[in-house]
Amino acid sequence: MKRNLTHYSLNASVLALLVCLSAPTAQAQNPLESPAYQDTTKTAEQRAADLVSRMSLEEKAAQLINDAPAIPRLGVREYNWWNEGLHGVAAHGYATVFPQAVGMAATFDEPLIHRVADTISVEFRAKYVASRHRFGGSDWFRGLTVWSPNINIFRDPRWGRGQETYGEDPYLTARIGVAFVKGLQGEDPVYYRTIATPKHYAVHSGPEASRHRDNINPSRYDLEDTYLPAFRATIVEGKAVSIMCAYNAIDGQPACANDDLLVKHLRQDWGFKGFVVSDCDAVGDIYYKTSHHYRPTPEEGVTVAYQAGTDLICGNANEADHVASAVRKGILPESLVDTALVRLFSARFKLGQFDPPAQVFPAITADDYDTQANRDFSQHVAESAMVLLKNDGLLPLKSEPRTIAVIGPNADTMDSLVGNYNGDPSHPVTVLAGIKARFPNATVRYAQGSGLIDPVMTAVPDDSFCRDKDCAAKGVTASHFASPEMSGTAQKSAAEAGIHQAWKGEQRSGAVRYDGYLTAPESGEYRFRYDANGGYRIWVNDKLVVDAWRVDWRPSIATGAVRLEAGSRNAIRVESFQRQAAGDEKLVWSLPSDTGAQEAVAAAKESDLVIFVAGLSQRVEGEEMRVETPGFSGGDRTSLDLPPVQQKVLEQVSATGKPVVLVLINGSALSVNWADKNVPAIVEAWYPGGQGGAAVARLIAGDFSPAGRLPVTFYRSADQIPAFTDYTMKGRTYRYFKGEALYPFGYGLSYTKFSYAPAKLSAAKVAGNGEVTVSVDVTNSGARDGDEVVQLYLSHPGQKDTPIRALARFDRIHLKAGETKTVTFTLDSRALSTVNADGSRSVKPGKVNLWLGGGQPDQRPGLAKAPGIATTLTVTSAQTLEP
């Protein structure tokens, strides 16, 4: 529950006097002297320790919850630690929305992503400045502690939250993660601009439905080789001030009470000095009977979390009572509470929340967010992220078409731009809008064609309803209730024309039930959905066809099918409850005749070019969702194929013989096998951000040469990989997958060509504790300027149970037509090392094969080969590495 507290403004002398008179643990001092925590000459840790020493146990416990209340007598403002900044300031109104995280990884561009995070941190500060009357405090999603980036490994393409990650490779994830952390926190010697929180530590990567109870037993090899490297890098190199522990258990211990993760690795091996925040309700999972039930009582649950080093609890405010109770019962030492609080308040001091606003980043103003320059930059990042998967010469367009058909469920929706954990773009550009703007002289025809998982759905006309089976009266009966339970007698019942509701006002607890009869205009299968902001249920002829009652924070697109006969009159009931303060809702359906597909085919026939915008959205892939439909389950996916309804329309449109550009908008791999064989051009656009539609249009027009690379493997089918619940890495990702991928990790086409000269090593042999440089001359041998992503892969042919190959370095460079640049990489002992079965890391003597190129050396037959060059290095001695 949120707390509404009175805000106080006291001068230093009065405040000091009140502190001395009221603080039960304060040491005696001159009432005219300011307390030590207000002394800006002291370190953040010293100030924090002094402040914590003045708090009562109840005050201390309350500060350990993410929605921490004010302590007016000490001048402590309320502060909510929960803020999201995955690809822009989230859940705080208008902000620059960059491409989703997986798209940012596709840029393979560390400096670019550092600049993205730097921009996001400025926008966080700008919005904080805009709430200057709350300086030092914040409400939900209004603070400076940013719970990003998500650096979990996208080990399985079925995971719905994989879109939030930087892909499947530990090294790429580490490099992009470090760049993002450094960009968020800034380089100011006194204050952090924001605080970054890499998450979810560790091994977290689906399935969503069981994440609160899963116990994962990774091998020591997989833990050190795959799951931990990015976390180590963001802590050791990135200097992240915070880290979030995960829901799942590892080897029987919940992540937020896991000694191996939080004590040995994090604080002992990596030297972490910051604070650990739990994922939301993860501490509750420690003792919930339906979760891990690792401890029998709440007091014992919070105790093991704090003993392991968790500092801040996100979730139930009752956990504060459990902490206080555990201390009083002698289960939890108060000294552990104090240690956690000093870490937390040290962070707040380093954010400048207790210092005069004028001296904390004074150059950042309240207007420094969602600027035109930032939106232009977002478009540039979107262009850098796009991957050209296939091109039979259709792209770039040779001239502007006279007529263009833009078709598909993702062609003209906000969902297709933003992904999840997003802000709101103030000037969104969908693909349809981008095509219209880029090709102003063309006639652009739009047809949705299909929905994401269903045919096109439209509002059920009012004249389809009757209040009785004999249709003596038109409309339906609407009964309004005070609560979602709809218990007792309705507050009012009245006849209404149709099934549509406009919620108004601030009340969020109402519900409505519609009863009537529906006349079917055609024979065949109908699909129904209530386009709602809250939960809903639909019955047809007393059969429950849709149950989306327990939705989470996202509107559901769940539908249900029923066969009806033309002219039949069918009993219908719809129930919904209010979730948002205001919003329009309506009953929608798809007819058996599928007019949406017919309109798409007609638009294609009348056009010179078809741009088919297909894929997914956060409505079907995401976090712990209530989506149960073929191909999807709980936010995860059960199939990697394009949803059947989209595939059907794509084939129908392609059958017209018109050239088709397939634009995929999604956060995870799609097995577009049919399209790869039958569509001349395929573009992977990810969730491209607020200006993504303009970027897509410019790529198609040839305004830039695409250079994005896949940060994940596009498999041909989910049948090629192990079970989703199997966390072993064998058979997963390009590093251990021995099958034939549709499109491999690191793959991406260009509008120009590149060639590589023979690689040069600074030495042919290197000791295990030494380092070697490898350089290569790269030439743009094509006719257009463009970027090349130079990738260095290593393999260790003499060693067993090591990756087939592993990305060791990469660099994105820009080359004018005919230009040559030398790219140099340095390989140190960590880059040359491999992981042993016991989890230790060492450099071993023997041959190391190197490949430098625009992708991996091996690709499936018929796929454009990445240019590159191979060479070999010899390691002459062994070396054991520190953890």
N, C-alpha and C positions, 0 to 999 in steps of 0.2 A: 504494500500500500504506500502511495506517495504521502509525504508529509508536507503540510502547508504551515510554514513557520514564519513568525514575525522576524523581519530583518532589522538589525540594530546597527547604528553608526555611532561609535564612541571615540572621543579623542584619546590619545595614548595615556595621559595622566589619569583620567577617570577610569579608563579600562584597567590600568594597573592597580588602582585602588580597589576596584570591585574584585579583581582576581585575588588580591591579598585577603580581602574580607570574606570571600565566599569559597575559595578553593580549599577543600579539606586536606589535600596532599601538598599544598604549596608551602615552600619554605618561607620563613619570616624574612621580610625585606623592607626597605624604605618604600612607603606607598607612593612616593613621587618618582621612583625609578621604574623604568619599563621592564617588563619581564624579559628573560633572556631570549625567549623565542621570537621576540620582536626586534632583536639586535641583528641587523643585516650584516654585521662584520663577522658573525659566527657562521660556521658551516651549516648546511642544511640539516645534517645529522645531529649537530649539537642543538639546533633550534627545535628539531622534532623531538628529541629526547626530553628537553625541558617542557615542551608543551604536553607531551604524554604524561609526564610526572604529575601534572596538575589535574588530571582527569579522574573521576570516580570510576568504579568498575562498570557501572551501567553505561556511562558515557563512552568508555573504551569499547565495550561490546558493540554498541550501536555503530561505532565508526568502522567496524569490520565488515559491514554489509555494503553492497554497491550503492544503495540509496542512503548515504550517510547523512544524518540530521545535523542541524546547526547546534553549536554550543555557545549561545550568546554571551555567557559570562566570560568566556575565553576569547571572544572575537572570532570564533571558527564558523565560517559560513557552511551552509548545507552544500553537499557535493554528491552528484551522481557520477560514479566512475564509468558507467556504461555509455560508450560512444562508439560508433561504427564508421570506419573510413576505408573500406576495402578498395573502392575505386572512385573515391570522392566522398565529401561529407554526406553521410546518410541520415535519413529520417529527420532532417532539420530544414525543410523547405527547399527553396531553390539553391542549387549548387552546381558547379561544373561536374558533369558525369563523364568519367573516362571509360574506356572499354573495360569490360569485366576482367578480373584478374587473369584468367586463362588466356585472354586476348593480349594482355600486357606481356605475358610470358612469350607469346608468339612473336613479339618484336625482337627477341634475342638482343636486347639493347639495354645494358646496365645504366649508362648515363641518362638515357631517355626516361627510364623508370625512376631514377633518382629525382629527376626534374618533376615527374608526375607527383611523387610523394611530397616534394618540396612545395609544389603548388597546392596540394591538398592541405598541408599543414598551415599554410598562409590563410586558406579559406576557413579552417577551423578557428584560427586566431581572430580573423575578421568578424566572424559570427559571435565570437566571445566578446570582442570589443563592442559589438552592436548591443550586447546585453550588459553594458558597463555598470548599470545599477546593481548587477549581481556579481560584480568582479570579486573573485575569490570563491565563488560558489557556482553551482549550475544545477539545472534540472535534467531530466532524462534526455540523452542525446544532445546535450548542450555544453559538454565539457571539453577537456583537452587530453584525456587519457583514451587513446584510440585502440580499440580491440582489433587490430590488424597488424601485419598481414596473416593470412591463412597459409601456412607453409607445410601443411600435410601433403604427403605424396599421393598423387592421383593414381593409385595403384590399379584401380579397376574402373573401366569406363562406365559402369552401371551406377556408380555413386552419384547421387543427385547434387551433392555439394562440391563435386570436383571442379565445377566452374569457378569456385572461389580460390582455387589453388593455382600454382604456377606450373602445373603439369606433373609428369611422371618421373622426371629425372632429378636425382638428389643434387647434382652440381648446378644445373640450371636454376632449380628452386632456391638453392643457397645464394647464388649470385644476385638473382632478382630480389630475393628476400632481404639481403644485406643492403642493397641499393634503396629499397623501400623504407627500411627501418631508419637508415641514416637520413633520408630525405624528410621523413616525418619528424624526427627529433631535432634536426638542424645542427648547426655548428657554433651557436652562440656560446661563449665561454661561461656565462652565468646562468642562463635559463634554457630549459628545453622549450622548443616551440610547441611541440606536443610530445606525448610519450607513446611509443609503439609497443604493441603486445603481440608478438608472434604466438600463433595458436595452431592446433590444439595439441598440447604436449602430453602424450605422444601416441603414435601408431593409429590414431583416429582416421578412418577413411571408409566408413559405412560398414554394414547397411544402416540406414536411418531408423528403421523400425525397432531395432534391438540395441541401439547405441547406449541406452541407460543401464543395460545389464550385461553387455558383452564382456567376456574375459578373454583376452588375446594372449597367446603364448608364442610370441615370435622367437625364432632362433636367435642366438646371440649374434650370429652372422648377419641376418637380415636387419636386426635392430641397428647395428653399427654401420652396415653397408648402405641401407636404404632409408630407414625411418628417422635417424637422428642427425645426419650430417647438416641438414639445413638449419635445425635448431641450434646446433653447435656454432655454426657460422654466424647466425644473427645475434647470438649472445657474445661469443668471443671476439668476433670482428666487428659486427654491427653495433655492439654495446647497447642492445635493447635493455630498457629499464624495467620492463615487465614481461611476463610470459603467462599464458593461460594453460592450465591443466585440463585434461580431457574428461569426457564422461566414462569411457571404457576403463576396465581394469587391465593390467598387464601382469601376467604371472600371478594372478590371484589377488593382487593389491590394486584397489582403485587408483587411477592416475593422480588424483588429488590427495592421496595418502600413500604415495608410492616412494619408498625410501631410495630405491635404485635410481629412479628418475630425478626426484627432487633433491635428494641429499648427495648421493655419490656423483652422478653425472653433472647436475646443474650447479651445485654450489661448491663441491670439492674439485671435480675435474675441470670445470669450465670457469670457476671463479665468479659466479653470478652474485651480484650484490643487491639486485633490485627486489621487486615484490612479485609474488605469484598470486594470480587471481583465478578463481575456479570458473569453469564454464557454468552456465546458469542452471542451478539446482544440482550440480555435480556433487557437492558436499552432501546434499540430501540423499543422493544415490548411494552414498557410503553405508547408510543405515536403513534406507527404505526396504521393506520386505519384498517389494516387487522389482527392486533393482539388485544391487550387489549384496545388500544385507551383510556387509563385512563386519559391522558392529551392531549390537542389538538395540542400542538406545541413541537418541540424538546427541546426548552429552558425550558419549563415547565416540560417536561419529565425528563430531567437530574436533574432539581432542586428537584423534589420530591424524586428522588433516593438518592441524597446527604443529603437531610433533614432527611431521614430515616436511613442513616448511610452507604450506599454503598460508597466505597472508590476508586475502580478501575473498569474501564469499559473495558470489552473485546468486541471487535467488530469493528464497523465502526470508522475509524480515524476521520471522520467528527464530532464525538461526542466532540472532543476537541474544535472545533469551537463553538459548541452549548453551552459548559460550559462557554467559554469566553464571548459569547454573552449574556448568562443569567446573568453573573456578571455585565457586562456593563449596562444592562437594569435594574439592581437593583432587579432582581427576585431572584437570588442566592447570598447570602452573601459570600464575599470572605473568610471570616473566616471559613466557612465550607470547602471550597477548601483547605485552609491551614491545617485544622485538618486532612483531608484525606491524604494530602501529608506528614505530619509528621508521620503518621502511616506507610505509604509506605516506606519512606526513613529510618525510624527506622528499618524496616525489612531489608533493604539493608545494613545498617551499621552492623546489627547483623549477616548478612551473610559474613561480612568481605570484602565487595566489594570496600571499600574505604581505606583499610589498606594494608600494604605490603604483597604480596603473600606469602612470606617466613614464615610469622607468622600465616597464616590461614591454619590449618590442614596440616602442612608440611610433615607428615608421609604418606599422600595419594599421590601416584604418578600417572603419566599419563597412566601407564600400569595396574592399579588396576581395570580393568573391563573385563568382559567376560573371566575370567580366568578358567582354568580347575577345580580348587577347587569350583568356583561358579557354573559351569555347573554341577558338581557332586552334589552340594547342591540342585540345581534345580530339579535334578532327584529324590533326597530324598524327596523333598516336593511333587513332583508328586506322588510318591509311598504312601506318607502319606495321600494324598487327595482322592485316588481311593476308591470307594465304591463297595463292592461285594453285588449285589442286589439279586442274586439267585445262588444256587449251589446245584445240585442234586448229588454231589459226583464226578463230572468230574474234579474239581479243588481241590488242585493243581494236575498237571499231574503226574501220577505215574511213567512215563518214557518218554524219548524223542521220539516223533512220527517219523516214517520213512518219512512220507510225510505230509506236512501241506499246506492247501489252505488258503491264505490270500485274502479275498474278501471284497469289499465295497468301497464306494466313499471317505471315510475318511482314508483309509488304507495307502495311500502314498502321502499325500499332506501337504504342509507347512501350509495351512489354518487350517487344523485339529489340529495343535499344538498350534497356537498362540492366537486365539480369536481376540478381537479388542483392541484398544489402546495399541498396542504391539510394541516391538522392533524387531530386526532381529537376530535370533540365527545363530551363525557362523558355528556351527556343529549340524544341526538339525537331530534328529533321529525320523523318522516316525515309525508307528507300523510295517510296512513291514520290514524296516531296523532293527528294534529292534528284531523282530522274527528271522530274518536271523542271526543276531549276537549271539543271545542267544541259538539258536538251530543249531549250525554249521554243524552237521552231518545229518540234515534232508534235504530232498528235498522240497523247498518252491515254491509253484506255486501261482502266483498272477493274479487275474482277477478283474478289477474294478467293474464289475457287473452292476452298474448304476451310474448316477450322483446324486447330492444331490436331485434334484427335477425333473430330466429328465432322460431318458435312456442315455447310454454312447454316447457321441458325438465325432465325428471325423472330421478332415478337409475334406471339399468337394473337391474331386479330380479335378485337372485342366481340365482333359479330359471330365468332365461333362458339360463344358461351351461352348457356341457358341455366336458369336457376333451378329448374326441375326437368325431369326426364321427358315430359310432354312438351317442353319448351313453351309453356304458357307465358313465361316472363324471361326476358333477355338478361344477361349479366351473371353475376355470381354473388354469393353471400360472404361478406367479410366480417370475421369476428376478431376483435382486438383485445389483447390481454396485457396485463401489467408486467409480466415477467416471461422469460423464455420457457419456463416450465408449463405455461398455459394452464395452470391449475385453477380450479374454481370456475366461477361464472365469468364470461367475457365482460369487459368494461362496456363494450358496445358492439352491436351487430347491425349491419346495414347492407343493403344491396349496392353493388358497385358494377361498373360497366365491364371490367375485365380484371385480369390478375396482374396488377402492377401497383407498386407502393412507393410513395415518396416520403421517406423518413425526414422529420424535421426536428429542430430543437436540440437540446443537450442531453436528453434522456437516452440511455443506451441499454435499456432493459426491456423494451417492449417486444411484443410478438404478434403475429397475425396469422389467421387461418382462413383460407379461401375454400369454399365448397361450391360445386356446380357440376354442369355437364358440358362436355366438349363434343362437337360434331366434326367428324373426320372428313376432309374433302377428297381424299384419295385412299386407295387400298395399298397396304404395304407397311414397312417398318418406319416408325416415327421415333425420334430421339427428343427427350425433354431435358431442359435445365432451367433452374431459376437463377437469373442473372442477378446475383445478390452480393451484398457486402458481409453478410453474416451466414449463419447456418440455415439449411433448408432441407425439406423432405417433400417428395412428390409421390402421390398415389394415383394410379389409373385403374378404374374398376376394382378398387379395394386391394390392388397389388402395389406394394412399395417398390417403385421403379428407380428412385434415387434417394439415397440417404447421405447427405452431406451436412449433418447436423453439428457434428463436433469439429468444425473447421478451426484452424489456428488463425494466425494473423493475416492470412492471405485469402482473398475470395476464391471459392472453389469453382472449377469448371467441370465438376462431375456431371455426367449425363446418364440417362437410363433409356433403354429401348423397349418398345412395345409394338406389337402388330395390331393395326386397326383396319377396319373395312370402311370403304367409302360410304358415307351417309349414316354410319353408325353413331349413336349418341352414347358417350362414355362418361361415367362418373369420374370426376377429378377432384383431388384435394391437394392443396399446397400449403405448407407451413413454413414460416421463416421467423427469425428473430433479429432484432436490431443490434448491429455491432458498432457501427459508426454513428456519429451525431447526426449526420444527414446523408442522404443518398437516394437515388432512384433505383428501383428494382423492378424486374418484369419477368414473366414466364416466356421462354423462347422454345422453339422447336425446329426440327429439320423435317422436311417432307420427303416421302419416298421418291419423288421425281428428281430430287437433288438438283434444284435449279441453279445452285451455286456453281457446280461443275459445268453445267450447260453454258452459263454465262462466260466461264473461263475459256472454254473451247471456242465460243463465238468471238471473243476478244482476240484470241490467238490467230484465228483465221483472217481477221481483218487487219493484221499488223505485219510489219516487216521484221520485227524482232520481239522475242518473248523474254522477259526477265522474270523468272519464277523464284519467289522468295519463300523458302521453306524452312523447316527446322523445328525448334522447340521454344519454350519460354520458361520463366520461373513459375508458371502455373502448373507445369508438369514435372520439372526437375528442380529439386531444391531441398530445403531442410525440413525433415520430419513432417511431411505433408499427408493430407488425406486424399490422395489420388489413387484410386483403385480402378484401373482400366487396362485393357490389353496393351502390353508393352511397358507399363508403369506400375509401381507399387510404393506408396508411402513417400514419394519424392525421388526414389531411385528408379532405375530402369530395369526391365526384365528382357528387353530386346534392344539391339543397337540399330535396328532398321529405322528408316524414315517411317513415321506413322502411316498405316495403310491407307487412310483416307487421302493423305497428301500424295503418296506414291501413285494412287489411282489417277488423280487429276494430272499429275506430272506426265504420266504415260499418255493420257488422253490429249493433253496439250502438245506433247512431242509428236504425236501421230499426225498432227496437222502439217508436218513437214517444215514448219517455220524454225529458224535457228533459235536455240534456247540457251540462255545463260542461267544456270542454277546458282542462286545465292543462298548459302546455308547460314542461318542465324541460330546459334545454339551455344551451349557451354560445355559440350562433351562430344566425343567422337560419334559419327554417324556412319553406318555401313551402307553407303550409297552405291552398292555394286551395280545395279541396273543403270543408274545415271552415269557411272564411270564408263560403261560400254556404249551408251546411247545418247548422251548429252554432250555437245561440243565443248562447253566451257563450264567449269565449276569453281566457285569462289567460296572460301570459308571466311565468314565475316565475324564470327563469335557474336557476343552481345556488344555492339560497337560503340556504345555511349551516346550521349545526347546529339552529337552531330554525325552519327554513323551513316545515315542515309546519304549525306553529301559525299562521304568517303567512298561508299560503294559506287556511286554514280561517277566519280572521278576515276576510279579504277577501270570501270567499264569503258569510259571515254578515252583512256590512255593518258590522262594528265600526269600520271606517275607510274613507275614500274614497280609492281608488287615485289616484296622481299620478305614477307612474314614466313615463319617456319613453324611446323607443327610441334607443340610442346608435349603432345601425346600421340600414341600410335592409333591410327584408324584401322581397326581390325575388320576383317570381312564379316565376322559374326561373333557373337558372344560364346558360341560353341567352341571357339578356338582357345579360350582361356579357362583357367581353373574356376571353381565355384566362387561366388562372390564372398562367401563367408570364410574362405581359405586365405589366410594372411601371409602364407609363404610366397616368396617372390619368384620361385621357380615357375617358368612358363608365362611370366607377366612382364610387361613393358619391353621396349626394344632391347634392354640389357639381358633379358633371360628368355625372350620369346623366340622360338626356333621355327615358327610357321611363316606363312606368307601373308604379310600385311596388305591391306588395300592401299594405304598411304603410310609410310614409315615416319617415326619420330625424326624431326629435323628437316623434313621434306617441304619444298615450296618452289614453285616455278617463277620465272621472271619474263619480262618483255625484252630483255637483252641477254647476252651470253658472256660467260666468264671463262678464263683459262688460267691454269696454275703452272708455274715453273717448278722445277725440282726443288724439294725442300732442302734446307741447309740446317745442320746441327752444329752447335758451338763445340760439341765433342761427340764422338761416336760411342764413347763409354762414359759412364758416370757412376760415382760411388753412391751407396745407399743414403748417405747423409748429405749428398751434394745437390746441385741443380744444373740444369742444362737449358739452353734456349733453342728453339726451333723457329725458323723463319721461312717464309714463302712469298714469292712475288705473285700477285694476283692482278690480272689484266681484264678490263672490260673490253672484250673483243667484239661486242655487238655495236649496233648503230645508235643506241639510246643510252642516256645517263641512267644510272640505277644503283641500288644498294646490293651488296653481297654479304651474306652471313657466313664467315669463315669458321668452320667447326673443326676442332681437333679431337679425335677419338683415339683411345688407347685400348689395346688388348694384350693379354699376357698369355701367350700360347703354351708356355711350359707349366702353367699352374692350373690345378683343377678347381672347380666350383667357384670360378670368378666370372664376372660378366662376359658375355660374348664380345662386347665392346662397351666402352663407357665414355661419355662426353667429359673431356678434361679441361677444355678452354674454348672460348668462342669470342668473336669480335665482329660487329656489324660495321661495314665501311661503305662509303659512297665513292663511286668511281664515275667520272665522265666517260663518254664513249672514247675508247682508245687509250684511256689512262691506266697506268700501272702503279700499284702501291705495294709496299713490303709490310707484311703482317708478321709480328714477332710475339711468340709466347714463351714464357718461362715456366719450366716444370720443376717444382721442388719435390722434396721427399714425400709430402702428403699426396701430391698429384700422382706420384709414381707408386704409391703404396696400394696394397690390397688388404682385405679383412680376412682374418683367420677364423676358424670354426668357433673358437672361444670368444670372439668379439674383439680381440686385440687387432691392432693395425700395424703392419710392418712393410718395409721394402725388402723384396727378395731378389737375389741375383738371377740373371737370366735375360732373355730377349723380351723387348717390349715393342710391339708393332704400333706404328703411328699412322693415322690417316688425316690429312688436312684437305678439306673440301667444302662444298656448299651443301652437304648433307652427309648421310652415311654412305659407305662404299658399296654396300650390297642393297639392291632393290629388286623388286619383282620384275619378271620379264615384261617388256612392253612399257614400263614406266620410265620416264625421262631420267637418265643417269645424272647424278650430281657430279659436276666437275671436281677434280681433286688429284691428290698425289700421295703416294705411300712412301714410308721410310721406316728404318728399324734402328732402335737404340739398345745398347747393352748395359745392364746394371751389373756392376762388378762386386758389390758387397751388400750385406744385409744391414738393416737398420730398424730398430723398434721405435715406434712413435708414441708420444704421450697421448692419453685419451682426448 
